[in-house]
Amino acid sequence: MANNKISWPPSTQLAPVPAVLLGCGNAKGYSANLITVAWCGIINSDPAMLSVSIRKERYSHAIISETGEFSCNIPIPSLAHAVDYCGVVSGRKVDKFKACDLTALDGEKISAPTVAECPLTLECKVVEVKELGSHDLFLAEIVNVRVSPEFIDEKGHFDLAREGLLAYCHGGYYNLGEKLGSFGFSVKK
Ligand SMILES: Cc1cc2nc3c(=O)[nH]c(=O)nc-3n(C[C@H](O)[C@H](O)[C@H](O)COP(=O)(O)O)c2cc1C
């Protein structure tokens, strides 16, 4: 194959990535807030951990720094409007749960609110914060996982893809399509 790729300056081109709704607040005098985050990923299996990168100027940065907790709610494609809204409007001025008609549920192991309409919620406690430059990296332990029973199939398997999978790619929101295989299918006889 011809080596004709074009070089671009370094930038955050990794895609597709998740776009998640972090629930925060309900503690230390803060009311419930939501922030959309795309710089999010799993970083360890045992203990289960994830990272989120948040700019210092976000209202949620102050909330999560002070409370040390957040919920990571994985949205489905029908929530794309809310995902975008929570990513362009600040909770300093607007109650985003109310504006997006989302239901705040109490966390089980954290004070931060969780989003009822998201079928999967990871309850997280911050263990470390690292200043990187534009963003601060929050390393957090997943202390509890909440799933909606409507997404569990007859065999007892949790099927997050039941109503599609939402992804973020270079400024666009996508409903991921066709399943191509399952873990290990390339070597299965
Ligand atoms: C798709 C999408 C992804 C985003 N990802 C991040 C992110 O990873 N980190 C971040 O600091 N802000 C991110 N933002 C911007 C914040 O969500 C946005 O500034 C939000 O209004 C902050 O809300 P707050 O002030 O209530 O905390 C993203 C926005 C969108 C629309």
The ligand as a Gaussian input file, in Angstrom:
#p B3LYP/6-31G(d) Opt

LIG

0 1
 C      -19.241000      16.010000      23.379000
 C      -18.589000      16.861000      24.444000
 C      -17.502000      16.376000      25.149000
 C      -16.884000      17.132000      26.139000
 N      -15.829000      16.614000      26.833000
 C      -15.242000      17.343000      27.811000
 C      -14.156000      16.794000      28.559000
 O      -13.735000      15.640000      28.341000
 N      -13.598000      17.561000      29.526000
 C      -14.044000      18.834000      29.794000
 O      -13.485000      19.502000      30.680000
 N      -15.085000      19.368000      29.116000
 C      -15.691000      18.660000      28.136000
 N      -16.753000      19.181000      27.447000
 C      -17.234000      20.526000      27.769000
 C      -18.110000      20.571000      29.045000
 O      -19.041000      19.513000      29.057000
 C      -18.867000      21.923000      29.091000
 O      -17.936000      22.976000      29.188000
 C      -19.932000      22.008000      30.170000
 O      -20.806000      23.059000      29.843000
 C      -19.358000      22.214000      31.546000
 O      -20.431000      22.228000      32.459000
 P      -20.282000      22.753000      33.962000
 O      -19.760000      24.170000      33.886000
 O      -21.682000      22.680000      34.517000
 O      -19.324000      21.855000      34.652000
 C      -17.369000      18.442000      26.446000
 C      -18.469000      18.938000      25.721000
 C      -19.077000      18.155000      24.733000
 C      -20.267000      18.704000      23.997000

